[in-house]
Amino acid sequence: MLSKSDRTRQLIIEKSAPIFNKKGYSATTMADIIRATGLAKGGIYGNFSSKDEIAVAAFEYAYDLLKEELRFKIKQQKTAKDKLFAILQYYRNYTARPSIDGGCPLLNTAVDADDHIPFLKKKAKAALDEMVGSLAYIISKGIEKGEFRKEINAVQEAEIFVALIEGSIMMSKLSD
């Protein structure tokens, strides 16, 4: 069972994650977080030392939600090919039903952080590397089992796969 402090910390993370995901780091204010949580300023700063710390925890929370949903879809499949199709199916209507309000936390954070928020850019890059690595693993297993051609470079294919998904999300959001 979580302590009162842990529950408060989790509340702050869960309530601020969609705000950061929709508005971005720079546009999200402490007033937004206070309003969303219903806590006083001291309640926020009693659990987090800064907006930066909240932003990192919010990104990690949002990305973890995305990973959990994807893992659930992937684990239901037996073949590498079916796992990849399950991922595509998951993202098919992602902009209409994202894991967290505002869309893909990886895409949003990567674009938001770009070159001016290095601590968030580092988190987004680690998440991207993890996603590419997981897809490369699935593709490698498919190569081993003869589902895919042996000459395929699993990492390059995984990078293309992620780029297509994230690019599609961006295009979908821009096109409403």
URZIQUI-V839026 format. One record per backbone hydrogen bond with DSSP energy under -0.5 kcal/mol. CO is the residue of the C=O (numbers start at 1). NH is the residue of the N-H. Records with the same first field share a line. If there is no record, write none. Layout:
BEGIN
CO: NH + NH
END
This chain:
BEGIN
3: 7
4: 8
5: 9
6: 10
7: 11
8: 12
9: 13
10: 14
11: 15
12: 16
13: 17
14: 18
16: 20
17: 21
18: 22
19: 23 + 24
20: 24
24: 28
25: 28
29: 33
30: 34
31: 35
32: 36
33: 37
34: 38 + 39
40: 43 + 44
41: 45
42: 46
44: 47 + 48
50: 54
51: 55
52: 56
53: 57
54: 58
55: 59
56: 60
57: 61
58: 62
59: 63
60: 64
61: 65
62: 66
63: 67
64: 68
65: 69
66: 70
67: 71
68: 72
69: 73
70: 74
71: 75
72: 76
74: 77
79: 83
80: 84
81: 85
82: 86
83: 87
84: 88
85: 89
86: 90
87: 91
88: 92
89: 92 + 93
91: 94
93: 96 + 97
100: 103
104: 108
105: 109
106: 110
107: 111
108: 112
109: 113
110: 114
113: 116 + 117
117: 120 + 121
118: 122
119: 123
120: 124
121: 125
122: 126
123: 127
124: 128
125: 129
126: 130
127: 131
128: 132
129: 133
130: 134
131: 135
132: 136
133: 137
134: 138
135: 139
136: 140
137: 141
138: 142
139: 143
140: 144
141: 145
142: 147 + 148
143: 146
149: 152
152: 154
153: 157
154: 158
155: 159
156: 160
157: 161
158: 162
159: 163
160: 164
161: 165
162: 166
163: 167
164: 168
165: 169
166: 170
167: 171
168: 172
169: 173
170: 174
171: 175
172: 176
173: 176
END
